[in-house]
Amino acid sequence: MSAWLGSSFLLAAFLFFAARRVKSYLHFYQQDDYEGAHFILWLWRTRSFDRRVSLTLLVLWGLAFVGVEPRSFLDLLTGALFLAYGLCENNPQKKAKKPLVMTMRAKRLWSVSLLLSVVAGGLVLWHSALWLWILLVQALPLLLVLADQILSPWERRIQSGFVEQARARLQKIDPLIIGVTGSFGKTSLKHILGHVLTMNAEAYFTPGSVNTLMGIARMVREKLPAQCRYFVVEMGAYKPGSITRLCDLTPPRLGLITALGPAHYERFKDLQTVARAKFELACEVLAHEDGHMIIHESVLNQDYARDFVASRRERFTVCGHSAQADVIIEHGEQTAKGLAVTLSQGSETFLLHVPLYGMQQVGNITLAFAAARRLGLQTERIIAALALIPQINHRLEVKRQANHITLIDDAYNANPVGFAAALGLLTLLSHEDGRRIIITPGLVEQGALHEQTHKELGRCAALSADLVIAIRPSRIPSFEEGFRQSHSSATWLGLEGMEQALAWLKTHARPHDVILLENDLPDLYERKLAL
């Protein structure tokens, strides 16, 4: 084979490999809303660098160093290596819990990354140095970030156009916009309130966990009904200013805050920053003359929130257990069929039966009830709608299996409060002839609280289960420490992947077992890319 053909084959094979490998990195990049700095931090923290390809290239470099000829043979061998590893690369569009979505932006990023890879590959061929291929393989994720920087002016123009289209559609339809935020529980609250409103009026709420600017803009452009009266928007805060930006597109006149806690603590560093970020919603809502806020009283545990509410108390409805709350939770009980909740407001008392699971949902139900009444819906119709609410996917979703096994799917939970509620439900639904089994990889983005939080959760898990299956226990050593310190009779099993845990269940699950799947790490940034 001529040197030219060998080099052409090598470059083509590398391009094939790069196309597959960049998609693996793009999967992670997309999950965090294309934040380059956080992506690079993830690369360093998880050490998600290539090993297999680089080590094999190192062997080939050694062959070249000792004088293996002809050169075209080494090019052919290197190309075959890239081709083989490219074929073995995982496809994140298919083999993932939350697959890579090749949106137009993702396609542009992928294409420009490949163009940069071709240019870099050509330079490596020109220098005829095998060690440069190792460097290029390691640099592929950085080429993805570079491609994003190159495209950023164009992306800003495109996104601005989409946002303006969404803004124009909102102005034309003119629904009453309801903003929902909080450190946790916001997706559940959105679904509860959205269900109540859709049962009583023309209403729409953003699906799933859609809570970013472009996600919301897309839903407005493509899904918002022309006759929509109420539009419920989940608003995520990834940094200070996030919610203000969302409110600029969807200006809410009613706002709800579920809680202020350590979810995404790694990003915010302290709870006062969390409070300020979430209360951007209150600032925007109360800028309207008729704007009103509904919050859970636990929010007032933070100084900033407490002072903010005290200075504008008449424009807040506070829900909680204390006598100072406007809507008081008199009683909440988890039953095998759902939640039984007693609320009072003024001289009135209300009995609610809601087919949802998890005591943390009592607060969300109360906030939704208060919001619906604030909007003028008839109380009887609110109560009736709550009694018919469907379970929320992957959030303490109880699934009865044909073989008498009960699966509690809490895969999308990622906060300590929800974890604790799930453990309580595990005990409630347990059967005397079965085992209580927990499968969990722990929580994500706990920052400085990571060790402390997992130690306490490990202790609680040991006291609530007969078997604890920890996924990647090396990531959560304090979880195992808390488990061991409890001195319970529970059994510990550490596995390296969720797939292994599910395979274990297929072989070892017994009738009447109750299995809690607690957080399947939807935030991919806590995972390590095996390369």
C-alpha positions, 0 to 999 in steps of 0.5 A: 500500500502506498504512503498516500493510501495509508495516510488517507485510510488513517485520517478517515478511520480517525474521523470515524472514531472521533465522530463516535467519541465526540458524541459520547462527550456531547452527551455529557455536555448537553446535560449541563446546558452546554456550560464549557467551564463545568464540563472541563471541571467534570473531565478533571474531577472524574478523570474521564480521559481516554486510556484504552486507545492512548495505551494502544497508540503508545505501543505502536509508538514504541514499534515506530521508535524501534524502527518498524517499517514501512511507515505505511504499515504503521499508518494502516495499523493505527487506522485499524485501531481507530476503526476498531475502537470507533466500532466499539464506542457506546452510542449515547443516542440509544444506550442511555437513560436520558439519551443524547438528543441531536438537536440542531445545536447539538448537530452544529457542535458535533459537525464543527468538532469533527471539522476541527478534528480533521484539521488537527488530524491532518496536522498530525499526519504532516508531522508524522509523529505517532505520539501526536495522535495520543495528544489529539485523542485526549484533546477531543473533548476540548475541541468540543468546547472550542467548537462551542466557543466558535459557534457562540455568536451564531448560537446567540443570534439563533437563540435570540430569534427563538426567544423572540418568537416565543415572546411574540406567541406569549403576548398574543395568547396572553396566559396568566403565567405561574412560575415554580421554583425551589431547590427540590420538589418543583417538578412535582409541584408543577405536575400537581398544580398543572393537573389541577388547572387542566382539569378546570380550565385551558391550561398548559405546563412544561413537560418533564423537567424542562426548566431552561430558557431554550427548553421553555421557549421551544415549548411555547413555540411548539406546544402552548395551546392558542386558547391557554388561560394558565401557563405553569412554568418550572424555573431552574436556577443553575447560577444567580440570574438564571430565574431573572432571565427566565422571567424576562421571557415568561413574566409570572404574576403568581409564583411558588417556591417549594424549598431552599436546600442543598440541592445543587449546593456545589454550584451555589456554595451556601444557602444564602446564595441559594435563597437569593437565586430562588427569590429572583422569582419573587422579585419578578412576580411582585414587580406586577401590581397584582403579583402574589407569592405562595411559599412553604414556611421552611423557606423562611429558615434562611435569613434573606428569605425571612427578611424579604417576606417580612417586608412584603408579608401581605403579598405572600401566602405561607403554607406550613404546619405552624399556626403562623401559616396562612394555609395550615397543614393540620395532618398528613399521613401516608397510606398504602393508597396514597396521601391523606391530608388535612388543611385549614385556611381561616375558619375552613377545613379541607380533607384531601385524598391524593394518590401520590406517595412520599410525605414530602409531597404534602407540602407540594399538594398544599402549595398547589391547593393554595395556588388554585384557590388564589386563582379563583377555582372552586374548592370542590373542583380542586379537591376532586382534581387532586383525587384523580392525579396520576403518579409522577414518573420516576418520583416515588412512582409505585409499580406493582409487578405481576410477580408480587414484587413492588418497585418504588421508582424514585430514579429522578430524586436527587435531594436528602429530603426526598431520599428520607421520604422514600425510605419511609415509604419502603417501610410502609409498603414492606411485606412480612414475606418479602425483603426491603431492598434499596438500590442507590448511587447516592445523591449528586451535587452536594458539594461540601455537604457530600460526606456529611449527607451520605453518612446520615443517609447510609445510617438511615438506609441501614435501619430501613432496609434488609439489603442495600445495593450501592452503585459505585460505592467508591464515590460515596464512602461515607454512605458505607461508613454510616451504614456500618456504624448503624450496626443493623442486620442489613446486608451491604452489596456494592456494584459498579453499575445500575445495569449490574444491579438490575441484572442481580434483581432478575436473578435474586428478587423474590415474591413480595420484595419491595425494591426502592430505586433511589436516584439513577443519577440523571445528572450525568456529571456525577458519572465517569466516562469509561474510556 
